[in-house]
Amino acid sequence: MENEVWAGKILIAGDVIVPEGKTLTIRSDSVVGFDPITGVHQLIVRGSLYAEGEPDRQIIFGSLGTETEMPKTGDWVGIRFEETSLNSRLSYCRIQHADTALSSQSDGLQIESCLLNNNKLAILCDDGSPMISDNEINKNGTAIKCLKSASPEITRNSIQANEFGVVCDDDSRPMIHYNETRQQLPTRCCVLRLRFAGDSLQQHHFEWGMGGI
């Protein structure tokens, strides 16, 4: 794959890899549809991905569904940024129906002003430290999960109606501040689960849901 620009409606019927040193640019108002009939596919970014929409012209990533079934969570794998991806940015994107919508092993990823909903896991920081700001992360299984030595900055996001909000495991040290975190599901009460004293929490608004801890 050489440097490419995608625009309009793009059908994905297999895994797509952006090689190290190459760039994929996706224009605003594009729809990237993954076909579940041909398998469960993903976009793997080893180079750079620039998917920069506009407030009224979002870029949509999601399942196409089938003739007999509507799109559903887990129809496609998601977008994975490997550690060789040194500079990528997603803004004003809507990402839905994935197993793990965004998985980052990279420190050079910016996720900004995006809507992530109806995914099993919205954002996985897998030893990577992306910037996660001004997003709406709603109605997922887990909103954000941090693993290994991940230290993302998580700021000014709306995190609502997920089974779990932010889950931090291993030696992760996220900086979490100025988010609005609500839990609206009656079957889960724990919105934020932090395991280590190194996690930084500032100016948070929490609203707990129904049930007991």
C-alpha positions in Angstrom: 0.0 0.0 0.0 1.3 3.4 -1.0 0.0 6.7 0.5 -3.7 6.8 -0.1 -6.7 9.1 0.2 -10.2 7.7 0.8 -13.4 9.6 0.2 -17.1 8.8 -0.1 -18.2 5.3 0.7 -15.6 2.6 1.2 -16.4 -1.1 1.5 -13.9 -3.2 3.5 -14.1 -6.9 2.9 -10.7 -8.0 4.4 -8.0 -6.7 6.7 -6.4 -3.4 5.6 -2.8 -2.6 6.7 -1.2 0.9 6.5 2.5 0.0 6.3 5.2 1.7 8.3 6.2 5.0 6.7 2.9 5.3 4.7 -0.1 7.5 5.3 -3.8 6.9 4.9 -6.0 10.0 4.8 -9.8 9.8 5.0 -11.8 12.8 4.0 -14.7 14.2 6.0 -18.2 12.9 5.4 -16.8 9.5 4.3 -18.3 6.2 5.4 -16.0 3.2 6.0 -18.2 0.1 6.1 -17.0 -3.3 7.2 -18.7 -6.3 5.6 -19.4 -9.0 8.2 -20.4 -11.5 5.5 -16.8 -11.9 4.5 -15.4 -12.2 8.0 -14.5 -10.1 11.0 -11.9 -7.6 9.7 -9.8 -4.7 11.0 -7.7 -1.7 10.0 -4.1 -2.0 11.2 -2.0 1.1 11.2 1.7 0.8 11.3 2.3 4.1 9.5 -0.1 7.1 9.9 -3.8 7.5 9.7 -5.5 10.9 9.4 -9.3 10.7 9.7 -10.3 14.3 10.3 -14.0 15.0 9.9 -16.0 18.1 10.7 -18.7 18.7 13.2 -21.5 18.4 10.6 -19.5 16.0 8.3 -18.3 13.2 10.5 -16.4 10.2 9.2 -18.3 7.0 10.1 -16.6 3.6 10.8 -19.0 0.7 11.3 -20.6 -2.5 10.2 -22.7 -2.8 7.1 -24.8 -5.5 8.5 -26.4 -8.2 6.3 -29.5 -8.6 4.3 -31.2 -10.3 7.2 -29.4 -8.7 10.2 -28.9 -5.1 11.4 -25.3 -4.1 12.3 -24.3 -5.3 15.8 -21.5 -5.0 18.3 -18.5 -7.2 17.3 -19.2 -7.2 13.5 -15.7 -6.0 12.9 -12.4 -6.0 15.0 -11.6 -2.3 15.0 -8.7 0.0 14.3 -5.3 -1.0 15.7 -2.4 1.5 16.0 0.9 -0.4 16.4 4.0 1.1 18.1 5.5 2.0 14.7 2.6 4.5 14.1 4.4 7.7 15.2 1.7 10.2 14.3 -2.0 9.7 13.7 -5.1 11.7 14.4 -8.8 11.0 14.5 -11.3 13.9 14.9 -15.0 14.1 14.4 -15.3 10.4 13.7 -18.1 8.1 14.7 -16.9 4.5 15.5 -19.4 1.8 16.2 -20.2 -2.0 16.1 -16.5 -3.0 16.8 -15.0 -5.5 19.2 -12.3 -3.0 20.2 -13.0 0.2 18.4 -9.5 1.8 18.9 -6.5 -0.1 20.1 -3.3 1.8 20.6 0.3 0.6 21.2 1.4 4.1 20.0 2.2 7.3 21.9 1.6 9.4 18.8 -2.2 9.0 18.5 -4.7 11.8 19.1 -8.4 10.9 19.5 -10.4 14.1 19.6 -14.1 15.1 19.3 -15.1 11.6 18.3 -18.3 9.6 19.1 -17.7 5.9 20.1 -20.7 3.8 20.9 -22.0 0.3 20.7 -18.6 -1.3 20.9 -17.5 -4.1 23.3 -14.5 -1.9 24.2 -14.2 1.7 22.9 -10.5 2.5 23.5 -7.7 0.1 24.6 -4.4 1.7 25.6 -2.2 -1.4 25.2 1.1 0.0 26.5 0.5 3.1 24.4 -0.2 6.6 25.6 -2.6 8.4 23.2 -4.2 11.8 23.9 -8.0 11.2 24.4 -9.9 14.5 24.6 -13.3 15.9 24.0 -15.0 12.7 23.0 -18.4 11.1 23.7 -17.9 7.5 24.8 -21.3 6.1 25.4 -23.1 2.7 25.5 -20.1 0.5 25.2 -19.1 -2.5 27.3 -16.0 -0.7 28.6 -15.2 2.9 27.7 -11.4 2.9 28.2 -9.0 0.2 29.3 -5.3 0.9 30.1 -2.8 -2.0 30.2 0.9 -2.5 31.0 2.7 0.9 31.3 0.1 3.0 29.4 -0.1 6.6 30.5 -2.7 8.3 28.3 -4.1 11.7 29.0 -7.9 11.4 29.3 -9.4 14.9 29.4 -12.8 16.6 28.8 -14.6 13.5 27.7 -18.2 12.5 28.3 -18.2 8.9 29.5 -21.8 7.7 30.0 -24.0 4.6 30.0 -21.1 2.1 29.6 -20.9 -1.1 31.7 -17.5 0.1 32.9 -16.0 3.6 32.5 -12.2 3.6 32.9 -10.4 0.4 33.9 -6.7 0.5 34.7 -4.6 -2.7 35.1 -1.0 -3.6 35.3 1.3 -0.6 35.8 -0.7 1.9 33.9 -0.6 5.5 35.0 -3.2 7.5 33.1 -3.8 11.2 33.7 -7.6 11.6 34.1 -9.0 15.1 34.4 -12.0 17.3 33.6 -14.2 14.5 32.4 -17.9 14.0 32.9 -18.4 10.4 34.0 -21.9 9.0 34.5 -23.2 5.5 35.0 -26.7 4.9 33.8 -26.9 1.1 33.5 -28.8 -0.5 36.4 -26.7 -3.7 36.4 -23.3 -1.9 37.0 -22.4 0.6 39.6 -18.6 1.0 39.3 -17.9 3.7 36.7 -14.2 4.1 37.4 -11.9 1.4 38.6 -8.4 2.5 39.4 -5.9 0.2 41.0 -2.8 2.3 41.5 -1.9 5.4 43.4 -0.1 6.8 40.4 -3.3 7.6 38.6 -4.0 11.3 38.5 -7.6 12.5 39.0 -8.5 16.1 38.8 -11.8 18.1 38.6 -14.0 15.1 37.9 -17.8 15.0 37.9 -19.1 11.6 38.9 -22.7 10.4 39.0 -23.4 6.9 40.2 -26.0 4.6 38.8 -28.4 2.2 40.5 -27.3 -0.8 42.5 -24.7 -1.4 45.2 -21.0 -1.8 45.1 
